Amino acid sequence: MVAEACGLSNAGLQAVLGDRFDALAAFQDKVADEAALAAVSAGSVQERLFDGIMQGFDHLQAHRAAVLAIRSSRDPGIALLVVCRAGLQIRRLARASGMDLAGARGPLKLAALTALIWQAFAAWRADDSPDMAATMASLDQLLERAERAETEGLSPDLIGLPGLTALFARLRPCGGQSGPVLPPSPGQQAE
């Protein structure tokens, strides 16, 4: 029907517009473009990442039903396309925000940012409010945890295992040495 309105055959229209994979790739590029542009702003890297990621969600929100349908698709080609292109697009967002990707830690930071964005995407999927307040709160919390991990190092609490930090602290002996306090083995005298 569209092809006829354009005066083309179906094959001719597909040659010009491409297929569903081309359309999905173009959509991903548009989301990535908007996110990267929003990340080039004033503020800290964390603030710029927040702005960029939320701009991406704003674009997704405008096409929510389609995005959720794509997400629930069982087509392995679609999943492969989205995942393969996402890495480059996340790298672009990270660079636009000013994230330092130099050295051996660069790939680790990108992997952490990718995991963070997927968690925020899960929050967006569950957030059916028009203002995306729950998505913003979740993203803010995720970015705060990532910044704490960057400055303080990883801890069980930061990776979602609350309470283990306190347990590890109780296992340290009074002298401040690391490791659990073990009773003396048979034949050893306690000091």
C-alpha positions in Angstrom: 0.0 0.0 0.0 2.8 2.4 0.9 4.8 1.3 -2.0 1.9 1.9 -4.4 1.4 5.4 -2.9 5.0 6.2 -3.7 4.8 4.7 -7.1 7.3 1.9 -6.3 7.1 -1.8 -6.1 7.5 -3.5 -2.7 11.0 -4.5 -3.7 11.8 -1.0 -4.8 10.6 0.5 -1.6 12.6 -2.0 0.5 15.7 -1.2 -1.6 15.3 2.5 -0.6 14.2 2.1 3.0 15.8 -1.2 3.9 14.3 -3.8 6.2 13.3 -3.9 9.9 16.9 -4.3 10.9 17.9 -1.1 9.0 14.9 0.6 10.7 16.0 -0.6 14.2 19.6 0.4 13.6 18.5 3.9 12.5 16.3 4.1 15.7 19.3 3.1 17.9 21.5 5.7 16.2 18.9 8.4 16.8 18.7 7.5 20.5 22.5 7.4 20.7 22.8 10.8 18.9 20.4 12.5 21.3 22.1 10.9 24.4 25.6 11.9 23.3 24.5 15.5 22.5 22.8 15.8 25.9 26.0 14.5 27.6 28.1 17.3 26.2 27.0 19.8 28.9 28.2 21.5 32.1 28.7 19.6 35.3 30.5 16.5 36.6 30.9 13.4 34.5 28.1 11.8 36.7 25.8 14.7 35.9 26.6 14.6 32.2 26.0 10.8 32.1 22.6 11.4 33.9 21.6 14.0 31.3 22.7 11.8 28.4 21.0 8.6 29.6 17.8 10.4 30.5 17.7 12.1 27.1 17.9 8.6 25.6 15.1 7.5 27.8 13.1 10.5 26.8 13.4 9.4 23.1 12.5 5.8 24.1 9.5 7.1 26.1 8.1 8.7 22.9 8.1 5.3 21.3 7.4 3.2 24.4 5.1 0.6 22.9 7.4 -0.1 20.0 10.5 -0.3 22.3 8.7 -2.7 24.7 7.6 -4.8 21.7 11.2 -4.9 20.4 12.4 -5.8 23.9 10.0 -8.8 24.1 10.7 -10.0 20.6 12.1 -13.5 20.5 14.0 -12.8 17.2 17.7 -13.6 17.8 18.6 -11.3 14.9 17.1 -8.3 16.7 18.7 -9.2 20.0 22.1 -9.6 18.3 21.7 -6.3 16.4 20.8 -4.3 19.6 23.5 -5.8 21.7 26.3 -5.5 19.1 25.6 -1.9 18.4 25.0 -0.9 22.1 28.7 -1.2 23.0 29.8 1.4 20.4 27.0 3.7 21.4 27.7 3.4 25.1 31.4 4.2 24.4 30.3 7.3 22.4 28.1 8.4 25.4 31.0 7.8 27.8 33.4 9.9 25.7 30.8 12.7 25.2 30.4 12.9 29.0 34.1 13.2 29.6 34.6 9.8 31.2 38.3 8.8 31.3 38.6 5.6 29.3 42.4 5.5 29.2 44.5 2.6 30.4 43.5 -0.8 31.6 40.6 0.6 33.6 38.9 2.0 30.5 37.3 -1.3 29.4 36.2 -2.0 33.0 34.5 1.4 33.2 32.7 0.8 29.9 31.5 -2.6 31.2 30.3 -1.1 34.4 28.5 1.7 32.5 26.9 -0.9 30.2 25.6 -2.8 33.2 24.4 0.4 34.8 22.5 1.4 31.7 20.9 -2.1 31.4 19.8 -1.8 35.1 18.4 1.7 34.4 16.6 0.3 31.3 14.9 -2.3 33.5 13.8 0.5 35.8 12.4 2.4 32.8 10.5 -0.7 31.6 8.8 -1.0 35.0 8.1 2.8 35.2 4.8 3.5 33.5 4.6 7.1 34.7 4.8 9.8 32.1 7.4 11.8 34.0 9.7 8.8 34.5 10.3 9.8 38.2 11.1 6.2 39.2 13.5 5.9 36.3 15.3 9.1 37.3 15.6 8.0 40.9 16.9 4.6 40.0 19.5 6.1 37.5 20.6 8.7 40.1 21.1 5.9 42.7 23.0 3.7 40.2 25.3 6.6 39.2 25.9 7.4 42.9 26.9 3.8 43.6 29.2 3.8 40.5 30.9 7.0 41.8 31.3 5.4 45.2 32.8 2.3 43.7 35.2 4.5 41.7 36.4 6.5 44.7 36.1 3.8 47.5 36.6 0.6 45.5 34.2 -2.2 45.2 32.6 -3.6 48.3 29.9 -6.3 48.8 27.4 -3.6 49.7 28.0 -1.8 46.4 27.5 -4.9 44.3 24.2 -5.8 45.9 25.3 -8.0 48.8 24.4 -5.8 51.8 25.6 -6.9 55.2 28.8 -8.7 54.0 31.0 -5.6 54.7 29.9 -5.7 58.3 30.6 -9.5 58.5 34.1 -9.0 57.0 34.8 -6.2 59.5 33.9 -8.5 62.4 36.2 -11.2 61.0 39.2 -9.0 61.2 41.4 -9.4 64.3 41.9 -6.5 66.7 45.4 -5.8 65.3 43.9 -4.5 62.1 45.3 -7.4 60.0 43.0 -8.7 57.3 41.6 -12.1 57.5 39.5 -14.1 60.0 40.6 -14.8 63.5 41.4 -18.5 63.7 42.0 -20.5 66.8 45.5 -21.9 67.3 46.1 -25.2 65.7 46.9 -28.2 67.9 50.5 -28.1 69.0 50.6 -24.2 68.8 50.6 -22.1 71.9 48.3 -19.1 72.0 50.2 -15.9 72.5 
